[in-house]
């Protein structure tokens, strides 16, 4: 399998250097002439396009290709070897990781380099292949080291085009020792993203690469299709083929009848893509049926690199994955609770953040955020003067003055919402927007988890309805699980008093993440790009390369 993987992934190249004096790595790292000015301006010269012939020619200038020439020389001197990337498994693992960088599409720096390396490999320049494989891996080491600090920008908003710091002397020596100890494969694998290292990832990757090279006919239908229907012959056969691309297999019937087996297959397919598993083929199901393997490959690669950002520990953590509209609470390595959630709509997105839950608040009042007051509530009051009363919303003098203002004394038609001098608070109770429970997570963006009276919205598959905070479907069960860790039950703390806060003995890390693909039980799962982060990333990538 790995030999085939090697042929699928990008090829690498190397440049031989001779007659050079090799310094120690600490001296090399401090060499101010190496990679101090390497930036996007060096990307275009790497590949020279002959527009008249339509071919790409290689540059033979070593200095325009090698990023860390003295470090590369040091490696080969220490290892006393002409080539160090000759093992098939070693090459396959390196190629796999570099292919993720290329497919993820956030780095013109890596993509141009990988394309050049592939050409050297295809031309059989194996000595050059080997040395520049080493040089590229040194660049990759710098990328991995910087990903924790800069990854959120790279994976969501900006391209990786700027110079990266040289690998440290310690990192270079660790690489040397791994190769000397014949432990290079484990060493290289350790730099793969957490998602790439999960069971089934390589198989999913290879499967998508293979299917991306096949001709695909899109599935089409009119209206909805469900159990008991008979499909047109061509549409039926295309449907079976489209299901098989997601590894959902079913034997075709000659009568093209939508039977129980096809119903189960559609439900399985819908589960893979986070759709309502009702067995009905509608617009959302058709959209995923027609999603190309190439698109899914790109999504898989981008999310593989994104997984470097998210915590892997499951000892004590709450994780909310926005595109999955799902919350998980882990304690002592076991999943204690999971629930569907509602996140911010596209115009008021739930931000990606790391915070900690410090308390549970029973019967919360709701201090209405300024933006919601200005954009939502005041316009409704102008249309309906009884709105505040019906929603049990009171007007207060200010944050430091709790004096109540009589809303009937305000001429709402003359109110400039943005200059409204007071604040609003919704009283505790059944109508309260926070429901009966608020899970307090102090942060600068005022984002927290809470209950909601609007339970019907959890029946939707795409649950982006809030103004940014996270609504938890089974908030009462979540509260009970949290209280059990405190040695209490809901009955112990039941009260009619508003805003009763119960401090947690240990603050729980809360991570709000954005993952549109992941591995589960050895299979790749995908979700819709609710905030268009993937689409923007792809658009930026296309724009960047159209300029080169």
C-alpha positions as CSV (number, residue, x, y, z in Angstrom):
1,X,0.0,0.0,0.0
2,X,2.8,2.4,0.9
3,X,4.5,1.9,-2.4
4,X,1.3,2.8,-4.2
5,X,0.9,5.8,-1.8
6,X,4.4,6.9,-2.8
7,X,3.4,6.9,-6.5
8,X,0.3,8.9,-5.8
9,X,1.9,11.6,-3.6
10,X,4.2,14.4,-4.7
11,X,7.7,13.5,-5.7
12,X,10.7,15.2,-4.1
13,X,14.1,16.3,-5.4
14,X,17.6,16.9,-4.1
15,X,20.7,18.9,-4.9
16,X,24.2,17.6,-4.4
17,X,26.8,19.8,-2.8
18,X,30.5,19.0,-2.6
19,X,33.7,20.4,-1.3
20,X,32.0,22.4,1.5
21,X,33.2,22.8,5.1
22,X,30.5,21.7,7.5
23,X,29.9,23.6,10.7
24,X,28.0,22.5,13.8
25,X,24.3,23.1,13.8
26,X,24.3,25.9,16.4
27,X,26.7,27.8,14.1
28,X,24.5,27.1,11.1
29,X,21.4,28.3,12.8
30,X,23.0,31.6,13.7
31,X,24.2,32.1,10.1
32,X,22.5,35.3,9.2
33,X,22.8,34.8,5.4
34,X,20.7,31.7,5.3
35,X,17.0,32.3,4.6
36,X,16.9,35.8,6.0
37,X,15.2,37.2,3.0
38,X,13.4,34.1,1.7
39,X,9.8,35.1,1.1
40,X,7.0,35.0,-1.5
41,X,9.2,36.7,-4.1
42,X,11.3,33.5,-4.3
43,X,8.2,31.4,-5.1
44,X,7.6,32.5,-8.6
45,X,11.2,31.9,-9.8
46,X,11.1,28.3,-8.6
47,X,8.9,27.4,-11.4
48,X,9.5,29.1,-14.7
49,X,6.6,28.9,-17.1
50,X,7.3,28.9,-20.8
51,X,4.0,30.3,-22.1
52,X,4.9,29.7,-25.7
53,X,5.5,26.0,-25.2
54,X,3.1,25.4,-22.4
55,X,5.7,23.6,-20.3
56,X,7.3,24.2,-17.0
57,X,11.1,24.2,-16.8
58,X,13.3,23.5,-13.8
59,X,15.8,26.0,-12.4
60,X,19.2,24.6,-11.8
61,X,20.4,27.4,-9.5
62,X,21.0,25.7,-6.2
63,X,20.8,28.9,-4.2
64,X,17.3,29.6,-5.5
65,X,16.1,26.2,-4.4
66,X,17.7,25.3,-1.1
67,X,16.4,27.1,1.9
68,X,18.9,25.8,4.4
69,X,22.0,24.7,2.4
70,X,24.4,24.7,5.3
71,X,22.0,22.7,7.4
72,X,21.5,20.2,4.6
73,X,25.3,19.8,4.3
74,X,25.6,19.3,8.0
75,X,23.0,16.5,7.9
76,X,24.7,14.5,5.2
77,X,28.1,15.0,6.8
78,X,26.9,13.7,10.2
79,X,25.1,10.8,8.6
80,X,28.0,10.1,6.2
81,X,25.5,9.2,3.5
82,X,24.8,10.1,-0.1
83,X,21.0,9.5,0.3
84,X,18.9,9.3,3.4
85,X,15.4,9.1,1.8
86,X,15.8,5.8,0.0
87,X,13.3,3.7,2.0
88,X,9.8,3.3,0.5
89,X,8.0,3.7,3.8
90,X,10.0,6.7,4.7
91,X,9.3,8.4,1.4
92,X,5.6,7.5,1.6
93,X,5.2,9.1,5.0
94,X,7.1,12.2,4.0
95,X,5.1,12.5,0.7
96,X,1.8,12.0,2.6
97,X,2.5,14.8,5.0
98,X,3.7,17.2,2.2
99,X,0.7,16.2,0.1
100,X,-1.6,17.4,2.9
101,X,0.2,20.8,2.8
102,X,-0.3,21.1,-0.9
103,X,-4.0,19.9,-0.9
104,X,-4.9,22.1,2.1
105,X,-4.2,25.1,-0.1
106,X,-3.0,27.6,2.4
107,X,0.6,27.8,1.5
108,X,1.9,29.0,-1.9
109,X,5.3,28.5,-0.3
110,X,4.9,24.7,0.1
111,X,2.7,24.2,-3.0
112,X,5.2,25.7,-5.4
113,X,8.0,23.8,-3.8
114,X,6.2,20.5,-3.8
115,X,5.4,20.9,-7.5
116,X,9.0,21.5,-8.3
117,X,10.1,18.5,-6.2
118,X,7.7,16.3,-8.1
119,X,9.3,17.2,-11.3
120,X,12.8,16.3,-10.1
121,X,11.4,13.0,-8.9
122,X,9.7,12.3,-12.2
123,X,12.9,13.1,-14.1
124,X,14.9,10.6,-12.0
125,X,17.2,13.2,-10.4
126,X,17.5,11.1,-7.3
127,X,20.6,12.7,-5.7
128,X,18.9,16.1,-6.0
129,X,15.7,14.5,-4.9
130,X,17.3,13.3,-1.7
131,X,19.0,16.5,-0.6
132,X,16.0,18.7,-1.3
133,X,13.8,16.2,0.5
134,X,15.9,16.9,3.5
135,X,15.8,20.7,2.9
136,X,12.0,20.5,2.5
137,X,11.6,18.5,5.7
138,X,13.6,21.2,7.6
139,X,11.1,23.7,6.3
140,X,8.3,21.4,7.4
141,X,9.9,21.3,10.9
142,X,9.7,25.0,11.1
143,X,6.1,25.0,10.0
144,X,5.1,22.4,12.6
145,X,6.8,24.4,15.3
146,X,5.1,27.6,14.3
147,X,1.6,26.1,13.7
148,X,0.4,26.4,17.3
149,X,1.0,30.2,17.3
150,X,0.2,31.0,13.7
151,X,-1.9,28.1,12.5
152,X,-5.3,29.8,13.1
153,X,-4.3,32.5,10.7
154,X,-2.9,30.1,8.1
155,X,-5.9,27.7,8.3
156,X,-8.6,30.4,8.3
157,X,-7.5,33.8,7.1
158,X,-4.0,34.3,5.6
159,X,-1.6,32.4,3.3
160,X,1.7,30.9,4.6
161,X,4.0,32.9,2.4
162,X,6.4,34.6,4.8
163,X,9.8,33.3,5.8
164,X,9.8,30.7,8.6
165,X,12.5,30.6,11.2
166,X,15.3,28.1,10.8
167,X,14.9,24.8,12.7
168,X,16.7,25.0,16.1
169,X,20.0,23.2,16.7
170,X,18.2,20.8,19.0
171,X,15.7,19.9,16.2
172,X,18.4,19.2,13.7
173,X,20.3,17.0,16.2
174,X,17.2,15.1,17.0
175,X,16.7,14.4,13.3
176,X,20.3,13.2,13.0
177,X,19.9,10.9,16.0
178,X,16.7,9.4,14.6
179,X,18.3,8.5,11.3
180,X,21.4,7.2,13.1
181,X,19.2,5.0,15.3
182,X,17.3,3.6,12.3
183,X,14.2,5.2,13.8
184,X,13.6,7.7,11.1
185,X,10.1,6.4,10.1
186,X,8.7,6.9,13.7
187,X,10.4,10.3,13.9
188,X,8.9,11.5,10.6
189,X,5.5,10.2,11.5
190,X,5.5,12.0,14.8
191,X,5.3,15.4,12.9
192,X,2.1,14.3,11.1
193,X,-1.1,16.1,12.2
194,X,-3.2,14.4,14.9
195,X,-5.9,13.6,12.4
196,X,-3.5,12.1,9.9
197,X,-2.3,9.7,12.6
198,X,-5.8,8.4,13.3
199,X,-7.0,5.0,12.2
200,X,-8.3,4.9,8.7
201,X,-6.9,8.2,7.5
202,X,-4.4,6.9,5.0
203,X,-7.0,4.5,3.6
204,X,-9.5,7.4,3.3
205,X,-6.9,9.6,1.6
206,X,-5.9,6.9,-0.9
207,X,-9.5,6.1,-1.6
208,X,-10.3,9.7,-2.4
209,X,-7.2,10.1,-4.6
210,X,-8.2,7.1,-6.6
211,X,-11.8,8.3,-7.0
212,X,-10.8,11.9,-7.8
213,X,-9.3,10.5,-11.1
214,X,-12.6,8.9,-12.2
215,X,-15.2,10.5,-14.4
216,X,-18.3,11.4,-12.4
217,X,-21.9,12.0,-13.6
218,X,-24.0,14.1,-11.2
219,X,-27.2,12.7,-9.7
220,X,-30.3,14.7,-10.5
221,X,-34.0,14.4,-9.6
222,X,-37.2,16.4,-9.4
223,X,-38.8,17.0,-6.0
224,X,-38.1,14.5,-3.2
225,X,-37.4,10.8,-3.5
226,X,-38.1,8.3,-0.7
227,X,-39.0,4.8,0.3
228,X,-41.6,3.3,-2.0
229,X,-40.7,5.4,-5.1
230,X,-39.5,4.0,-8.4
231,X,-36.5,5.9,-9.9
232,X,-35.7,6.4,-13.6
233,X,-33.1,3.9,-14.7
234,X,-30.3,6.3,-15.3
235,X,-30.9,8.2,-12.1
236,X,-31.1,5.0,-10.1
237,X,-27.7,3.7,-11.4
238,X,-26.0,7.1,-10.9
239,X,-27.4,7.1,-7.3
240,X,-25.9,3.7,-6.6
241,X,-22.6,4.9,-8.0
242,X,-22.7,8.1,-6.0
243,X,-23.3,6.2,-2.8
244,X,-20.4,3.8,-3.4
245,X,-18.1,6.8,-3.7
246,X,-18.8,7.4,0.0
247,X,-18.3,3.6,0.6
248,X,-22.0,3.0,1.1
249,X,-22.7,0.0,-1.0
250,X,-25.9,-1.6,-2.2
251,X,-26.8,-4.0,-4.9
252,X,-28.9,-2.4,-7.7
253,X,-32.4,-3.8,-8.3
254,X,-33.6,-4.4,-11.8
255,X,-37.0,-2.7,-11.0
256,X,-35.2,0.4,-9.6
257,X,-37.5,0.3,-6.6
258,X,-36.6,2.4,-3.5
259,X,-36.7,-0.4,-1.0
260,X,-35.8,-0.8,2.6
261,X,-32.2,-1.5,1.8
262,X,-31.8,1.7,-0.2
263,X,-33.5,3.5,2.6
264,X,-31.0,2.2,5.1
265,X,-28.1,3.1,2.6
266,X,-29.4,6.7,2.3
267,X,-29.7,7.0,6.1
268,X,-26.1,5.8,6.4
269,X,-24.9,8.3,3.8
270,X,-26.8,11.1,5.6
271,X,-25.1,10.2,8.9
272,X,-21.7,10.5,7.3
273,X,-22.5,14.1,6.2
274,X,-24.4,15.3,9.3
275,X,-27.8,15.4,7.6
276,X,-31.2,14.5,9.0
277,X,-31.1,10.7,8.6
278,X,-34.7,10.4,7.4
279,X,-33.9,8.4,4.3
280,X,-35.4,11.1,2.1
281,X,-33.3,12.3,-0.9
282,X,-33.7,16.1,-0.9
283,X,-31.5,19.1,-1.9
284,X,-29.0,18.8,1.0
285,X,-28.5,15.0,0.4
286,X,-28.1,15.7,-3.4
287,X,-25.5,18.4,-2.7
288,X,-23.3,15.9,-0.8
289,X,-24.0,13.1,-3.3
290,X,-22.6,15.3,-6.0
291,X,-19.6,16.6,-4.0
292,X,-16.6,15.6,-5.9
293,X,-13.8,13.4,-4.5
294,X,-11.4,16.2,-5.3
295,X,-13.3,18.6,-3.1
296,X,-13.6,16.1,-0.3
297,X,-9.8,15.4,-0.6
298,X,-9.1,19.1,-0.2
299,X,-11.5,19.4,2.8
300,X,-9.9,16.4,4.4
301,X,-6.4,17.8,4.0
302,X,-7.3,21.3,5.3
303,X,-9.0,19.8,8.4
304,X,-6.1,17.4,8.9
305,X,-3.8,20.5,9.3
306,X,-6.4,22.3,11.4
307,X,-6.4,19.4,13.9
308,X,-3.0,20.7,15.0
309,X,-4.8,23.6,16.7
310,X,-7.2,21.6,18.8
311,X,-6.4,19.9,22.1
312,X,-6.0,16.1,22.0
313,X,-6.4,15.5,25.8
314,X,-9.7,14.1,27.0
315,X,-9.1,14.1,30.7
316,X,-11.3,17.2,31.5
317,X,-12.6,19.2,28.5
318,X,-15.6,20.5,26.8
319,X,-15.4,20.6,23.0
320,X,-17.9,22.4,20.7
321,X,-17.5,21.7,17.0
322,X,-19.4,24.5,15.2
323,X,-19.9,22.8,11.8
324,X,-21.1,19.6,13.6
325,X,-23.5,21.6,15.9
326,X,-22.3,19.2,18.6
327,X,-20.9,19.4,22.2
328,X,-18.9,16.8,24.0
329,X,-17.9,16.8,27.6
330,X,-15.0,14.5,28.6
331,X,-13.9,13.7,32.1
332,X,-11.1,11.3,33.2
333,X,-10.7,10.1,29.6
334,X,-14.4,9.1,29.2
335,X,-17.2,10.9,27.4
336,X,-19.7,11.9,30.1
337,X,-22.1,13.9,28.0
338,X,-22.9,14.9,24.4
339,X,-25.6,17.0,22.9
340,X,-26.8,18.8,19.9
341,X,-26.2,22.6,20.0
342,X,-27.2,25.7,18.2
343,X,-24.5,28.1,17.2
344,X,-24.3,31.7,15.8
345,X,-25.8,32.5,12.5
346,X,-23.5,33.5,9.6
347,X,-24.0,37.2,10.4
348,X,-23.2,36.7,14.1
349,X,-20.8,33.9,14.2
350,X,-19.7,31.9,17.2
351,X,-16.0,32.7,17.5
352,X,-13.3,30.0,17.8
353,X,-11.9,30.4,21.3
354,X,-10.4,28.7,24.3
355,X,-11.8,29.6,27.7
356,X,-12.8,27.8,30.9
357,X,-16.2,27.1,32.6
358,X,-16.1,28.3,36.2
359,X,-19.7,28.1,37.3
360,X,-23.2,26.9,36.7
361,X,-26.0,29.5,37.1
362,X,-29.5,28.5,37.8
363,X,-32.5,30.6,36.7
364,X,-30.3,33.2,35.0
365,X,-31.4,36.7,34.1
366,X,-30.2,37.9,30.7
367,X,-28.2,41.1,30.3
368,X,-29.1,41.9,26.7
369,X,-25.9,42.6,24.7
370,X,-25.7,46.1,23.1
371,X,-25.8,44.8,19.6
372,X,-28.9,42.7,20.1
373,X,-30.6,45.6,21.9
374,X,-29.8,47.9,19.0
375,X,-30.4,45.6,16.1
376,X,-33.2,43.4,17.4
377,X,-35.1,44.5,20.4
378,X,-35.5,48.3,19.9
379,X,-36.8,47.8,16.3
380,X,-39.4,45.3,17.7
381,X,-40.4,47.7,20.4
382,X,-41.0,50.4,17.8
383,X,-43.3,48.0,16.0
384,X,-45.0,46.7,19.1
385,X,-45.0,48.9,22.3
386,X,-46.0,45.8,24.4
387,X,-43.0,43.7,23.3
388,X,-40.9,44.4,26.4
389,X,-43.7,43.6,28.7
390,X,-44.5,40.3,26.8
391,X,-40.9,39.2,26.9
392,X,-40.4,40.3,30.6
393,X,-37.6,42.7,29.6
394,X,-36.9,45.6,31.9
395,X,-34.9,48.8,31.3
396,X,-32.2,49.8,33.7
397,X,-30.5,53.1,34.2
398,X,-27.0,51.6,33.6
399,X,-24.5,49.0,34.6
400,X,-23.7,50.8,37.8
401,X,-27.2,51.9,38.5
402,X,-30.0,49.3,38.8
403,X,-32.8,51.9,38.9
404,X,-35.7,50.8,36.6
405,X,-36.9,53.0,33.8
406,X,-40.6,52.9,32.9
407,X,-40.7,52.0,29.2
408,X,-44.0,53.7,28.7
409,X,-42.3,57.0,29.5
410,X,-40.1,56.7,26.4
411,X,-41.1,58.0,23.0
412,X,-39.9,54.9,21.1
413,X,-40.5,56.4,17.7
414,X,-38.0,59.1,18.4
415,X,-35.4,56.8,19.9
416,X,-32.1,56.5,18.1
417,X,-31.2,52.9,18.8
418,X,-27.4,53.5,18.7
419,X,-27.7,56.4,21.2
420,X,-30.1,54.7,23.6
421,X,-28.7,55.6,27.0
422,X,-30.0,52.6,29.0
423,X,-29.5,48.9,29.2
424,X,-31.9,46.0,29.1
425,X,-32.3,42.9,31.2
426,X,-34.6,40.0,30.7
427,X,-36.0,38.5,34.0
428,X,-35.5,34.9,34.9
429,X,-38.3,32.4,33.9
430,X,-39.7,30.3,31.1
431,X,-39.4,33.1,28.5
432,X,-35.8,33.9,29.3
433,X,-33.5,33.5,26.3
434,X,-31.0,31.6,28.4
435,X,-33.5,29.1,29.6
436,X,-33.0,27.7,33.1
437,X,-29.2,27.2,33.0
438,X,-26.2,29.3,32.1
439,X,-22.8,27.7,31.9
440,X,-20.5,30.6,32.7
441,X,-17.3,30.8,30.6
442,X,-15.7,34.2,31.2
443,X,-14.0,35.6,28.1
444,X,-13.6,39.0,26.3
445,X,-16.2,38.1,23.7
446,X,-18.9,37.4,26.2
447,X,-19.6,33.9,24.7
448,X,-21.1,31.3,26.9
449,X,-23.2,28.1,26.8
450,X,-26.8,28.1,27.9
451,X,-30.2,26.5,27.9
452,X,-33.0,27.8,25.6
453,X,-36.8,27.8,25.5
454,X,-36.7,27.3,21.7
455,X,-36.3,23.5,21.7
456,X,-37.9,23.0,18.3
457,X,-34.8,24.4,16.6
458,X,-32.8,21.4,17.6
459,X,-34.7,19.3,15.1
460,X,-33.0,21.2,12.2
461,X,-29.9,19.7,10.7
462,X,-28.3,23.1,10.1
463,X,-28.5,24.8,13.5
464,X,-27.0,28.2,13.1
465,X,-29.6,30.5,14.7
466,X,-28.1,32.2,17.7
467,X,-26.4,35.6,18.1
468,X,-23.1,33.9,18.9
469,X,-23.5,32.0,22.2
470,X,-24.0,28.2,22.2
471,X,-27.4,26.8,23.1
472,X,-27.3,23.3,24.5
473,X,-30.2,21.0,23.8
474,X,-30.2,18.9,26.9
475,X,-29.0,21.6,29.3
476,X,-30.7,20.0,32.3
477,X,-28.8,16.8,31.8
478,X,-25.6,18.7,31.2
479,X,-26.1,20.6,34.5
480,X,-26.8,17.3,36.3
481,X,-23.6,15.8,35.0
482,X,-21.6,18.8,36.0
483,X,-23.2,18.8,39.5
484,X,-22.4,15.1,40.0
485,X,-18.7,16.0,39.7
486,X,-19.4,18.4,42.6
487,X,-21.0,15.7,44.7
488,X,-24.5,17.3,44.2
489,X,-27.7,16.8,42.3
490,X,-30.2,19.3,40.7
491,X,-32.6,18.5,43.6
492,X,-29.9,19.6,46.1
493,X,-29.6,23.0,44.5
494,X,-33.1,23.6,43.2
495,X,-34.2,27.2,43.8
496,X,-36.6,29.8,42.6
497,X,-34.1,32.5,43.3
498,X,-32.6,34.0,40.1
499,X,-28.9,33.9,39.2
500,X,-28.0,31.2,41.8
501,X,-24.3,30.5,41.0
502,X,-22.7,27.2,41.8
503,X,-18.9,27.4,41.5
504,X,-17.2,24.4,40.0
505,X,-14.5,22.8,42.1
506,X,-12.2,22.6,39.1
507,X,-12.6,24.9,36.1
508,X,-13.2,23.0,32.9
509,X,-11.4,23.9,29.6
510,X,-13.8,24.8,26.9
511,X,-12.7,24.8,23.2
512,X,-14.9,26.0,20.4
513,X,-13.5,24.6,17.2
514,X,-14.2,24.5,13.5
515,X,-13.7,21.1,11.9
516,X,-15.6,20.2,8.7
517,X,-14.0,16.7,8.4
518,X,-12.7,14.2,10.9
519,X,-12.2,10.5,11.4
520,X,-14.6,8.4,13.4
521,X,-14.4,4.6,13.7
522,X,-11.9,4.5,10.9
523,X,-14.1,6.5,8.5
524,X,-14.0,10.0,7.2
525,X,-17.0,12.2,8.2
526,X,-17.8,15.6,6.6
527,X,-19.9,18.6,7.5
528,X,-21.2,21.7,5.8
529,X,-19.0,24.8,5.7
530,X,-21.5,26.9,7.8
531,X,-19.3,30.0,8.0
532,X,-17.7,29.5,4.6
533,X,-14.2,29.3,6.1
534,X,-13.3,26.4,3.7
535,X,-14.7,28.3,0.7
536,X,-12.8,31.4,1.6
537,X,-9.6,29.4,2.1
538,X,-10.1,27.9,-1.4
539,X,-10.8,31.3,-2.9
540,X,-7.7,32.8,-1.4
541,X,-5.6,29.9,-2.6
542,X,-6.9,30.3,-6.2
543,X,-6.3,34.0,-6.1
544,X,-2.8,33.6,-4.8
545,X,-1.7,31.2,-7.6
546,X,-3.4,33.2,-10.3
547,X,-0.9,35.9,-9.6
548,X,2.1,33.6,-9.8
